[in-house]
């Protein structure tokens, strides 16, 4: 996966792309992150990338010319056949909220451009005639799109083969699995009088798997019950949720919309 980031503040990415998982993935050639300064594509001595709003209003607006030019230059190495499959993502609070489904969709592309908005916003012609995706990472306002771009890069990179230690780690993550992850414990077995559940030290893998599944269901019901509407649930899952007092759609229809016929041990 190749990420092409268009920003007014390239230095904001120096730390995040050099360390931890992303840094190692870049060193191993699994992903690349190209940072492009939008000001490099301006045409005046002052590097003016923003201007006042037509019609008046508070806040400056990013100009379209340098953004169009920066994106065009960043994607120029790709042939005309592959270029339409490369998402051009405008990061703004007006966009589709980022979730794991959108992450999976974007991860299928070979590359993407990420446009970091700033100030009052970007010229609408960027949104209407350049960007293929308008994406928000949440219902709150940041000072710029740089942090949002880092979130997108991190979330998508996890689905690039070999970036994360094992594919199972990714598939079992909260949200990705359809449920919140079960509780996790490590050594020591007892800490400040708090002991690890006996079942996890029993060696009975079938019972451990059942406990983990039920804890995922319990935690999801308590914290994110909305996820249960789209999760793939077995008959055993539905029965356990019923014990917890959850009224599923199975009680109002003959077939649960996401009933998984497989069972969990």
Secondary structure, 3 states (H helix, E strand, C coil): CEEEEEECCHHHHCCCCCCHHHHHHHHCCCCEEEEEEHHHHCCCCCCCCEECCCCCCCCCEECHHHHHHHHHHHCCCCCHHHHCCCEEEEEEEEEEECCHHHHHHHHCCCEEEEEECECCEECHHHHHHCCCEEEECCCCCCCECHHHHHHHHHHHHCCCCCCCCCHHHHHCCCCCCCCCCCCCCCCCCEECCEECCHHHHCCCHHHHHHHHHHHHHHHHHHHCHHHHHCCCECHHHHHHHHHCCCCCHHHCCCCCCCECCCCCC
